[in-house]
Amino acid sequence: MIEPLFDLSGYKRIVLISNPDNFLKKSVGVIGALMKSHNSGVVITVTHPYSVIKKLLDEWGVDTKSLYFIDCITTAASGIRKKSDNCLYISSPSALSEITIGIVGALEKLRGKKKFIFIDSLGTFLIYVPLESLRKFSHFLATKIAIADVDGFFMFSEKDMDNKVLSELQSFCEKTIRI
């Protein structure tokens, strides 16, 4: 079982910054901590496939029935578009419109009063999309989270963090935490 890494209560939008060491375990630890305080959530994964994250969550005893995943990397890496009841496989991390539609659809599937969106590395998108596109997408995400009244958690690895994107996102968020 996962113990919360930090107190997340009282904040609607948080930027999480991590060094790249054990980034996957830190991401999964955050998801586990969020599931202790929320009824359901959307996990947008850019750095690791859904199957890897799901396996680790299962090993750590995190109930994933109330999670919906948007996997932005598996199809691009494997060339195979999979199907799953609780995961939408996006064609590529560069398909921001497809991701946007997926987020809207995923939010409709969430149940309970306390909901969240977690994105496992916004900075990784810079490998696939221009900076200006990522800035617009980040603004959309922060606005969508506010309108939908869900909690938002944006994780960055220090190695792929762009200061302009980070600065803008921090202006929409209430707290920044280094983990």
C-alpha positions in Angstrom: 0.0 0.0 0.0 1.2 3.5 -0.7 1.4 6.2 1.9 0.7 9.8 0.7 3.9 11.5 -0.2 2.6 14.9 0.8 -0.6 16.7 1.8 -2.8 17.3 -1.3 -5.8 18.6 0.6 -7.1 22.1 0.0 -5.7 22.6 -3.4 -7.5 22.3 -6.8 -4.5 22.5 -9.1 -0.9 21.5 -8.2 2.3 21.4 -10.2 4.6 18.5 -9.2 8.3 18.7 -10.1 10.5 15.7 -9.8 14.0 14.8 -10.6 14.1 12.0 -13.2 15.3 9.3 -10.7 12.5 6.8 -10.2 10.0 9.0 -12.1 7.7 6.1 -12.8 7.5 5.1 -9.1 7.0 8.7 -8.1 4.1 9.1 -10.6 2.5 5.9 -9.5 3.0 7.0 -5.9 1.1 10.2 -6.6 -1.7 8.3 -8.3 -2.0 6.0 -5.3 -2.0 9.0 -2.9 -4.7 10.7 -5.0 -6.9 7.5 -5.0 -6.9 7.7 -1.1 -8.4 11.2 -1.2 -10.6 11.0 -4.4 -13.4 8.9 -5.8 -12.1 8.7 -9.3 -9.6 10.1 -11.7 -8.2 10.4 -15.2 -4.5 9.6 -15.7 -2.9 11.0 -18.9 0.3 9.2 -19.5 2.9 10.4 -21.9 6.1 8.8 -20.5 5.1 5.2 -19.7 2.5 2.8 -21.2 -0.8 2.2 -19.5 0.1 -1.5 -19.0 3.3 -0.6 -17.1 1.5 1.9 -14.8 -1.5 -0.4 -14.3 0.8 -3.3 -13.3 2.6 -1.2 -10.8 -0.6 0.2 -9.3 -1.9 -3.4 -9.0 1.3 -4.6 -7.3 1.0 -1.7 -4.8 -2.6 -2.6 -4.0 -4.2 0.5 -5.6 -7.8 -0.1 -6.8 -7.8 1.0 -10.5 -11.5 0.4 -11.2 -12.3 4.1 -10.7 -9.4 5.3 -12.9 -9.6 6.1 -16.6 -6.4 6.3 -18.5 -5.4 8.2 -21.6 -2.3 6.5 -23.0 -0.5 8.8 -25.4 2.6 6.6 -26.0 1.7 2.9 -26.5 0.2 3.3 -30.0 3.0 5.6 -31.2 5.7 3.2 -29.9 4.1 -0.1 -31.0 2.1 0.8 -34.0 -0.8 -1.1 -32.6 -4.0 0.6 -31.5 -5.3 -1.4 -28.5 -8.8 -1.3 -27.0 -9.7 -1.3 -23.3 -12.7 -0.4 -21.2 -10.8 2.0 -18.9 -8.0 3.2 -21.3 -8.1 5.3 -24.4 -5.1 4.8 -26.6 -4.1 8.0 -28.4 -2.4 7.7 -31.8 0.5 9.9 -30.8 1.5 12.4 -28.1 1.4 15.0 -30.9 -2.4 14.4 -31.4 -3.4 17.1 -29.0 -7.0 17.4 -30.5 -7.4 13.6 -30.0 -6.2 14.0 -26.4 -8.6 16.9 -25.8 -11.5 14.9 -27.0 -10.4 12.0 -24.8 -10.2 14.2 -21.8 -13.8 15.5 -22.3 -15.0 11.9 -22.8 -13.1 10.7 -19.7 -14.5 13.4 -17.5 -18.0 12.3 -18.3 -17.2 8.8 -17.1 -15.9 9.9 -13.7 -18.1 9.1 -10.7 -18.2 10.6 -7.2 -17.7 14.0 -5.8 -13.9 14.1 -5.5 -12.3 13.7 -9.0 -8.9 14.4 -10.4 -6.9 14.6 -13.6 -3.2 13.7 -13.4 -0.7 14.1 -16.2 2.6 12.3 -15.9 4.8 14.7 -17.7 3.6 17.7 -19.5 7.2 18.5 -20.5 7.5 15.2 -22.5 5.1 16.6 -25.0 7.8 19.0 -26.1 9.5 16.0 -27.9 6.4 15.8 -30.1 4.8 19.3 -30.4 6.1 22.9 -30.7 6.4 25.0 -27.5 3.5 27.2 -28.5 1.1 24.3 -29.0 2.1 22.9 -25.6 1.5 26.3 -24.0 -2.0 26.4 -25.5 -2.7 22.8 -24.5 -1.6 23.5 -20.9 -3.9 26.5 -20.7 -6.7 24.4 -22.0 -6.1 21.7 -19.4 -5.9 24.1 -16.5 -9.1 25.9 -17.7 -11.0 22.6 -18.3 -10.0 21.4 -14.9 -11.4 24.6 -13.3 -14.6 24.4 -15.3 -15.2 20.7 -14.6 -14.5 21.3 -10.9 -12.0 18.5 -10.7 -8.6 18.6 -9.1 -5.6 18.8 -11.4 -2.1 17.5 -10.9 0.6 18.3 -13.5 3.8 16.4 -13.1 7.1 17.5 -14.7 10.5 15.9 -14.8 13.2 18.4 -14.2 15.0 17.2 -17.3 12.2 17.9 -19.7 10.8 21.0 -18.1 10.4 24.1 -20.1 10.4 27.3 -18.0 7.8 29.1 -20.1 5.3 26.3 -19.9 6.1 25.8 -16.2 5.7 29.5 -15.4 2.4 29.8 -17.2 1.0 26.6 -15.6 2.1 27.8 -12.2 0.1 31.0 -12.8 -3.0 28.8 -13.1 -2.2 26.5 -10.2 -2.3 27.1 -6.5 0.8 25.2 -5.4 4.1 23.8 -6.7 5.6 20.8 -4.9 9.0 19.2 -5.4 9.0 15.5 -4.9 
